């Protein structure tokens, strides 16, 4: 399945997220999610949003969008651009 704007590394990260959530279920949504997001820079989050959206992984997409919103909260317009 071609995803021209999503790298192999990003797809690997998305797979890691899915495997962790399959293995641990609801319990994975705590510390794993926080560490998963914290370990990635803004560009990686943007790329993962594209991949999660294309692959229709709603829980991951919601989490990533919230992470971006939290990162830009109270930031200047210049920073957000």
C-alpha positions, 0 to 999 in steps of 0.5 A: 500500500503506497503512502508517499508522505509516510516513511518506513520508520513512521509506519514502524512506529504506527505498527509498534503503537498498534501491537502495544494496544493489542497486547495490553488493551486499555491498560496501554493507554496510560504511560505507553501513550505518554512516552510514545508521544514524548519520544517524537518531535513535531515533524514525526507527529505530523507524519504519523497523523498522516499515516494514522488518518490514511490507515483509519486508526482513530485512537492513534489519530485522536491521541496524536492530534491532542498531543499536537494541540497540547504542544502548541497551546499558549504558543505564539503564531510564529511558533505554530507556523 
